[in-house]
């Protein structure tokens, strides 16, 4: 169709330029300096002649060695001629021209918009037969590789590398299979699936989508989403659960995080290479974290807390400022302490010391022991095999 339009434009331009060239050339010959005939006749614009060209009632009639013109009836410029331009025009050398809607040259001829014919193409109204294709526009089209029927409702392509089936210009369905591989692309609204090498995609618009490759994704709108790659794996069960795990370049876990539920995490956990954290409601209810073997945590911020490192541990209830709680337990490499409100003790490698409510102390070790009630109202001890004590502040023994 593009070649047809270009052919019409070319013929019109050639023929219209022929008449204008004659007018311009005659006017230049009259006005510009030249070797003019001495016996020229000048009654311009009624009549003018210089021996080589003649004009009568310019620009209606003129004649020279290239041709003549009786405007607007006839015009001849070398091989280009026109009659009642632009109704007709032709070129006797190039064998091209037109009469109204009838157009021709040495390669084609056409009667627009009814008929067109060249060496490879033929069209009559909406029927066409072109190189390797033919059809009745817009109902039927066929070629060596494509057959289309019913105004685009269905098309079938048999390419040397693939076959495809299309329904409603691919809007309803597009089924394509590769011949040399097992790759494919299938679409049947609202279902879509494809395979290209190691990459696979499946979708049920707008509810479900899954992509499998070195980086795979899948989601079930709006309930579920998952993603897996060489460096990351994540899962979302909206609005209940979220998890994410990241890896280093060697495939080792670099961090692992999950929370439940998503919007207001009642419980969450994060584990990294040198740290970990476990929380409830952003740590307001419960918090426990470890950074490079140093740990700390709390319940409700002040109800209880704990801390630890390589050599020591501590736990207390309640956890107000830096005070000793009703229950306060701590230990390090050599000693451990405990306070249970009415009972407390401290243990070292050589001795265990206890305070018991009311008014009692009780110590014992490898080579000594001591017990007292109301301090020295009653007190007894033994050290290195020797015994002694107090009774109503009166000492006795060693």
Secondary structure, 3 states (H helix, E strand, C coil): CHHHHHHHHHHHHHHHHHHHHHHHHHHHHHHCCCCCCCCCEEECCCEEECCCCEEECCCCEEEECCEEEECCCEEEECCEEEECCCCEEEECCCCEEEECCEEECCCEEEECCCEEEECCCEEECCEEEECCEEEECCCEEEECCEEEECCCCEEEEECCCEEEEEECCCCCEEEEEECCCCCEEEEECCEEEEEECCEEEEEECCCEEEEECCCEEEEECCCEEEEECCCEEEEEECCCEEEEEEECCCCCEEEEEEEECCCCCCEEEEEECCEEEEEECCCCCEEEEEECCEEEEEECCCCEEEEECCCCEEEEECCCCCCCCCEEEEECCCCEEEEECCEEEEECCCEEEEEECCCEEEEEECCEEEEEECCCCEEEEEECCEEEEEECCEEEEC
